[in-house]
């Protein structure tokens, strides 16, 4: 069970106005509050995003290592922006400095304007081909033996790190295009999907599993949702309604126009859940597409009572998902709603291990 670290800032609204007095900057004290809360609540990891709208994921999470005991950091980065041997070295160092608490999230896709800021102008298929070679080299450099590689995009001789990482970081990766699915099947440990209704998402993950089997591999599956969990369903839906009511018509129109021209297959799939129609945003029991009216990326939230949200997580688990990456607005408060409300239900059902008193954080900001 993972939570999200909002290194781009946080707020009580999905898309707050610039003048919103309740916006929270991604300062070290605030990020530390979220990280130490997740550490104490028993979350396994924290996804940290990448991009020019965020603080750097490597630096931001490394600053939280001494403030936490057990929570892992799922660090997102784009392979086109680093040499693979350097990425292997950074990850290897991170594992030693954190006591083995690094997970790696490879992010190949992005909108052209974001990629252009970094000088990346390759087409999508080329970027995914590069990603495959990147992961091969990174794993080779972690092997403990000098690694040689010559491909279409990289050539390295005797790639290595000072010591192999212990443990070798698990590699997470998402993408809904054909090219992304091929790379996932061949190279990664955990394939990530955005929160689609079961009938939609099963078709994707079964295809990726078949591709992996053809390559002689197996994959774990993860899924990404927002969440609004409360003691009663009425309270949860009231919170969702309040969040929706604060979305301006202009913000919704601008976001939907942007999604209509996106190159991202995953984003198009998210937008198709509601098609801009705001009259019925419940796309499956307890799955609400309202956040996707204004937010790019995952646009769905699990909404309901603690028991109902636990029911949906159990249902997705039955479909094969073993990793859940969740978030909420604001992230600090919603981590407590979920961690104190839903996670005990999941523990009682045997879906999460018991929470040990030794998991308490060693430091917190007041």
N, C-alpha and C positions, 0 to 999 in steps of 0.2 A: 504494500500500500504506500503510494507516494503522494506528496503534496507539491505545490508549485511555489517557487520563490520569485516574487514579483520584482525583479531587478530593473524593470522599467517604471516602477512606481505603483502605488495602490490607491484605492478609493472605495467609497461606498457605492459608486456607480460603475457600470461596465465601461462607459466612455465619458469620463467627467469633463466638464468645461474647464478651460484653462484657468478661470477665475474661481473654481471651486475651492472654498476655504478648507475643505476636508480632504483634499488630495494629500497623499503621503509620499514624500520623496523616498527613493530607495537608499536611505542612509544606512550606515553600518548598525547604529542602534536599532532601527526598525527591522532590518533584515534579521538581526540577531534575535529580536523578540519572536519572529516567526520560526526561525530555525530551532531555538531552544524549546519553544512550545511543541513543535513537531517531534523533537527528540524525546520530550517527556511523555507525549501522548502515544508514542509507539509507532509512528510512521517509519517505514523502512528507508525511504529516500525522499529527495527533493529535486524536482526537475528545475533546471535553471535555463532560461531561454537565451538565444543569441540574436544579434542584430544591432543596428545603430540606434534603435530605440531603447536599448537596455545597457546596463553596465556590463563590462566584460565578465563572462561566466566563470572563467578560470580564476580571475583575481577576486571576484566577489565571493565565491564559495570558499576559496582558500582562507579568506579572512575569518570565516566561521568555523574552521576546523578546531581551534583551541577552545571554542565556546560550546562545543557539543561533544557528546560521548559516543553515540552509536549510529545516528542517522547518516545515511550515505548521500552523496551529492551526484546527481545525474547531470553532468556538464554537457551542454550542447555547444557544438562548434561546426563550422563549415570547412570541409576538407580542402576546398580550393584555396583557402587562405593560409594554410600551413604546409610546410614540407612534412611528409609522413614520418620521417625519422625524428623530426623535432616534436611532433605530436606524441610519438611513442615515448620520447624522453620526458616530456612534460607529464604524461600520464604515469609513467614509472615513478618519477619523483613524487607526484601527488599521492600515490599509493603508500609510499614510505612515510611521508609527512603526516598523512591522515590515519595511519593504521589500517589501511586497506579499505577506505570508504569512498573510492571513486567508481562511478559508472559513467560510461561514455555514450553520448547521444550524437550520432552523425546526422547532420542536417544538410542535405544536398540542395533541396529546392528553396526557392524564394522568388519573389516578384522581380522582374528585370531591373526596376529602378533601384531596389535594394542591392542587388548584385553589382550594379554599375558603380555604386559608391565604393566598392572594393576593387574595381577594375576587372570584374568577371563578366565576360560577354559571350561565353560559349553557349551553345544550344543545350537543351535539356538532356538529350541522349548522351552528348559528350560529357556533361557534368556527372551523369550517373556512371559512365564508363570509368571516368577518373576516380570516382568514389570507390569502385571495386578494386582498382589497383592500389589506392591509398590504404584501404583496410588490409589488403594482402601484405603490404610493406610494413604497416604498423604491427601486425601480428608477427611478422618475421623478425622485426627488431626486438620484440618482446621475448623471443624464443630462447635467448641465452647463447645463441650461436650467430656468428656473422652471417648476414643475409644479403644475397645478391638478387637483383630483380631488374629485368628490362621489359618494358611494356610500351604501349602507344603514348603514354603520358608521363611516365616516370622511369628513371634509371637510377638505381642505387647500387653501391658496392660496399659490402661488409656493414650493412646497417645494423646497429645495436644500441643498447643503452648501458649505463654503468652496471646496473643489475636488472634482471628481469623483475617486473612488478609482481607482488604477491599480495592477493591473488591477481591473476590477469583480469583486467576490467572487463565486465560484460559490455557488449556493444549493442546499443538500442538504435533503431532506425525506423522511420516511417515514410510512407509515400504510396499514393494510389495509382500512379501511372504504371504502364507495362514495364518500363525501364526500371522503376523503383522496385517493383515486385521481383524482378529477376535478380537485382543486386541483393535484396533482402534474403532471397532463397539461397544464394550462393555464399554469403559472407557474414551475416550478423547473427547475434544470439537471440534478440528479442525484436519481433516485428510489431510496430505500433500502429494502431488505427485510431481515428477520431470517433467520437461517440455516435455512431449510427444505430438505427433500430436493428434488432437481431437479423431479420430477413435480409437486410442490406449488407451488413458487415460479414455475415457468415459466408456469403458467396466469395468475398475477397479473401478472407483468411484461409478458406479451403483451397483456393487456387494457389496461394503462396505456399501452403503446406505441401501441395502436390509438386510444385516446382522444387521445393527443398528436398523432398523425398527422391526426386529424379536426380538430384545432385548428391545423394547419399547423406543428407543432413536432416536434422530436426530443428524446429524453432519453438521458442516460447512466444506467447502472444500477450500483448499489452493493449490497453484501451484508455483513451483520454476523455474525461468528462469534467464539466463544472458540477457543483453540487450545492443544493439548498436543502438542508435537512433540519427539521425541527421536531419537538415532541409530538405534535399533531400535524396531520396533512393540511388542515385549515391554516395553521400558522405558516407552513412552508409555502403554500400557494399564495398566501397574502404577501409574503416576502418577495416571491417571484413577481407578483403583480406590481408591487411598489417599484421594483427594479425596472420593470417594463415601462411604467408610467413616467419614469424620469428620462427615458430615451426620447430625444427630440425628433420631430419629423424630418428635419434637415439632416440629422446624423444618420437616420435610417436610410433616407434616399441616397445620400452620398455613399454609404457602405454598399448598398445593393447595386449601384451603378458600377462601383469598383469590382464587385464580385462578378458582374456580368462580363467583364473583359479579362478575367484572370486566366493565367496559363496553368494554374494548379488544378489538377484533376480532383484532389481531395477537397479543395475549396468549392469547386463546382458542385460536388456531391453534398457538401454542407448546405449550400444555398438552395439546392433542389428540395430540401426537406420542407421548406415553407414557400419557396418561390416568391418571396416578398409579401405573401398573404399573411396579414397580421391577425386574421380572425380566428385561426385555430392553430396554435403553435405546439400543441401536445401531439407529438408524432408517434408515440408509443406510451403505454402506461408508465407514468412517472418520468418520461423523457420529454423535456421541454426545449424547443428550438428558439426560444426568445432571445437568448444571448447572441445568436448568430445574426440578429437583425442589424447589429452595429459592430460586432467583433469579428475580425478575421481569424482563421484557424478554427479550432473546435468551437462550435456554436451551440452545443447542446448541454443541458444540465439535468442531473438526476434530482427530481423535486419530490418531496414527500415526507412522511413521518420517518422516524428512525427505522422502524420495522420495514416500511415500504422501500426505503432506499437500500436497506440490507437485502430485501427480496430481489431487487433488480441486480444488485452486485452478484448475488448468488446465481441468478439466471444467466448473466454473462459469464460467470465462472463455469457454469455447466456447458457453455458453448466453447470453452477452451481457454478463456482469458485468465491468466494467473497474475498479471500485473495491472494495477489500476493507478492512473495518474490523475489526481483531482485538484480542483482549485475553486475559489469562491471570492465574493466581494463583500467586505474586504477579506484578504487572505488570513489575517490574524484571527479575527472573530470566527470566520467560517471553519478554520482548522479546529477550533474548540468545539463548535457545534457538531462537527463530524466526529472528531476524535473522542469526545466525551459522550456522544449520543449513539452513533452508528457502530463505531469500532467495538464497543462492548457487546453489541448484539452479534457481530461477526465472530467475536471470540467465543461467545456462548454457543454458537453453532459449529465451532471447530474450524472455521475458515481463516482465523488468525491465531497465532500463538498467544499464550497468556502474557500480560504486561508485567514485567519484573520491576520491583521498586528500585533496582539498580540502574534503571534507564533514566532516572531523573537527571536533568541538566546540571552541569557544574557551574554555570554562570548565567546570569540574566540581567538585562538592562531594566531598570525601573523607570 
